[in-house]
Amino acid sequence: MLQSMKEAVVERLSDALRPVRGLSALVLGGSRARGIARSSSDYDLGLYYETEAPLQVDDIRTAIAPLVDDPTQSTVTAVGGWGRWINGGAWLSISNQKVDLLYRDLSQVRAVIAECQAGQISMNYQPGHPHGFCSAIWMGEVATCKPVRDEAGVIAELKTRAWPFPTQLRRALILRFHWEVIFSIENAEIAVHRDEQTHIAGCAYRALCCTAQVLFAINRQYLINEKGAIAEAATFPETIGELADISAEIWTAVGARKFPSALQLLRRMASDLDGLVAKTNFRANPH
């Protein structure tokens, strides 16, 4: 079913969810789909549905009940339960494995993919995503997922739009996030004389997340989660030397309240990023 990926938990869920009304496609996403999972990594499953035939959540609850370790500890939301961008799902434990189900409206995903192809993206507030939810994540999820069930071919068709990585999307991501790196650093510098550790840490986080966004775009890779993004970006062909070590040093310095040292490292990182962006011929937006 999953070619070389014979994940027992996924197969059990696939069979159990088969009767769920409204389920158009089921995919394995996240680190397990991309081949970078650890043994402790969650299983992320995307449940795609059409707007005119939404998922029947009661069917999902019935389907997962025999599988979960403790039904009283399982969360299954209504469609839209976690906002527009993470528009509902479930947190489950099955055979002591953490499993997340995520609902995705195909009409909305198609519209966002069309926008991304045209170089239009948005950055949105979303609980669970401290840096925000970039609309291109939906396109990245389609691009990197492994279909588990896709009888109608809806995911296969969307994948043809996601690869190769669109040049207009690459340009939009670089222009959107590059300028904010130095902007965040400058904001942190303003807070140094007030010794505002929380604000400085927040600015450092934004600078690092924006750096990751730019590096993923330069390398034509989809960033689908800010967790682990810096570590992954450090492995790309086009990257900043010693990026992972620099990031660790930044956080050590921020934690020790050695703010000038942290900001010096951030500026060194930003300068290296400027050089990489210059090669793309995409000039940063003014702020």
N, C-alpha and C positions, 0 to 999 in steps of 0.2 A: 504493500500500500504506500509506504513512504520510501520506496526504493531501498537504499542502504540503511535508512533510519528506522529500525524496528523498535520503536519506543513503545513498551507495553502500556504505559499510562495513556499515551496518545491513542493507541488502537482501541483501548477499552472505552475511552471517551468518545471516539468516533462512532463506535457501535452504539453506545448508549444514546448519543444525540441524534441518531438517524431519524427517529420519529418526530423530532421537534419541528413544528410548523413554522414556516417562514425562513428556515435556514437554507440559504442559497449556496453557501460554500463554507468550508471549514479549513483553516490553514494553521500550520505551526509557524510561529514567529519568534522574534527575539534572538537571543544568543544561541539557542539550540538549532534554530533554522540556519544560522550563519556559520555554524561550526566553531564557535569560540566559547562554548558553554563550559562551566566547571561542573563537577559532580553535584554541587549544591544549587546549581542554577534552577530558577523556576521554569516551568513549562508555560509558555504564552500561546494561547490558542485564540485566533481571530474568528469570530462568528459573523459572517457577512449576510446581509438581508436586503431586500428591496423595500423602498419606502412604502409602496402600496401594499406590501405583504410583510409587515414587521414580525420580528421574532415573538413567539408566544412564550413569555417568561415562565408561566406555570408549567409548560412542557419541559423547560430546562430544569426547573426544580425537581420535577418528577424523575427526569432522566438521571440526574446526578446523585439522587438520594441513596441508591444502593452502593455507590462507589466511594463516597466521601468517608473519611475516618471518623468524623464527628459532625453530624448534621447541625448541631447547636452552634458550632463554630464556623459554619459556612455562610458566606454572604453572597446572595444573588440579587442584583438590583433590577429595577424596571428599566426599560429602554429610556435613555436620557438621564439615568440616575447619577452619573458622575459629571454631568455637564455636556457641552456640545462636542468637545474634542475627544474626551474619553467617555463616550456616551453610554456608559453602563457596562456591566459585566459581572464577574463572580470571582471571589477569592476562596479557593478550596485547598484541602489537603487530601490527597489520594495515595494510599500506600506510603504515607510519610513523605510524599513529594508535594511541594507547593505548586499549585496550578492556578493560573489566572486566565479567565475567559474575558475577552474584550469584544463588545459589539461594534460593528461597523456598518453604516448605512451606505449601500452601494451608490445610490444617486449622489450623495454628498462626496464620496470618494472620487467618483468620475469627474465631478465638477472641479474638485481641488486639483486633480491630475491635469485637467485641461488648463487650469490657471498656471500650474507649475510649468507646463510645457511652453506657456506664453511668457514666462518670467515674472509671474505674479505670486508673491508669497505673503503670508501674514504671521505675526508672532502674537501669541494669545496667552492670557492668564489661564492656568490650569493647575489645580491642586495635584501634587505628586510630581510636578515638573518645576523645580525652583527657578530655572532660567526662563520658563515659558514653553509653550507648545507651538513649534513651528509647523505651519500647515503642510510643509513638504514631508513631514513624518508619515502622513498617510500614503504618499507615493512611495516612500522608502519601505514601508511595511509591505506593500504589494511587491515591490522589486525584490525584496530579500526573503520573503516567506516561502515555505514549502507547502504546496497544496496537499491537504489530507483527503478532502472530498471536494470535487469541483466538476460534477457531472455536466453542468451546463456550460462549462468553459469560461465562466465570467472572470475568474482570476487569471487564467491563461491569456485572455484577451487584454486585460489591464496590464499584464507584464510586458506585452509588446509595446506599450506606451512608455514604460519606465526605463527600458534599455534600448539603445545606449543612453547614458545620462545626458539629459537635454542641455545644450549649450546655454540656452536662455535661463534655465534654472540655475546653472552654475554661476552665471554672471549675477543673477539676482541675489543669490546667497552671499557671494563675495561682497557685493556693494552694500548689502544690508548689514552685515556683521563686522566688516573690516574696520570701518571708522570708529565703531563703538569700543574697540579694544583700547585705544589710546584715550578715548573719552572717559572710560571707566577708570583708567589709571589716574588721569588728571583729577577726577572727582575724589579718588582715594587720597591723593596728595593734599587736597584742600582740608581733609578731615584729620590729617596727622597732628597738627598743632593742638587739636582738641582731644587727642588720644582716643578717638572713637573707634574702638576695635571692631565692633559689629558692623559699622558702616564700611570700614576699610575692607573687612572680610567679604562683605557683600559685593563691593566693587571688584575685588580680586576674583571672586567667583564669576562675575559677569565677564571680566576680561578673558578669563580662561575658557569659559564656555563659548564666547564669540570666536576666540582663536580656534577652538575645535571645529566650529561650524565652517570657518574659512578653509581650514586644512582639509576637511572632508570634501568640500566643494572643489578645491584645487585638484584633488586626487580623484574627482568624479565618483565619490562614494556617498551613500545615503547615511545621514546621521539620524538614527531613529530613537536614540535615548542618550541624554547627557551623561548618565552613569557610565563610567568607563571610557568615555569618549576621548579624553586626553591620552590615556594609555594606548588606545587603539591608534589615534592619530600619530603617535610617536613611532609607529611601525610602518607608516606610509613611505613610498618612494620620495615624495616631495614633502618634507617636514622640517621642523626646527630641531637642530642638534641638541641632544640630551633633554628633550622636552619633558619626559616623565620625571627626570631628576630635578629639573628646574621647578616644576610644579610642586614636587615634594618639599623643596627648599623654601618655596614661597609660603607654603602653609606652616612650616616650622617657624619661619620668621614672624608670620602674623600671630601665631599662637604665643610666641615669646615676646610679643609687642615690639619687635624690631622692625618697625614699619618702613624706615628708609631702605633697609636691606631688601625687604619684600618688594618694594616699589622699583628698586634698581633692577631686580631680577625680571619684573614684569616689563619694564622698559626694554631690557635686552631682548626679551621674547618678542615684544611688539616690533622692534627694529628688524629682527630676523624675518618676521611675518611680512613686513613691508617689502622685503626683497623678493619673497616668493610671490606676492601679489603682483609686483611690478612685471614679473615674467608673463602674467596672464593678459596684460594690457587692459585690465579692468581697473579704472581709477576709483579710489575710495570716494564716497560721498562726503561733502562738507557737513559739518554739524554746527 
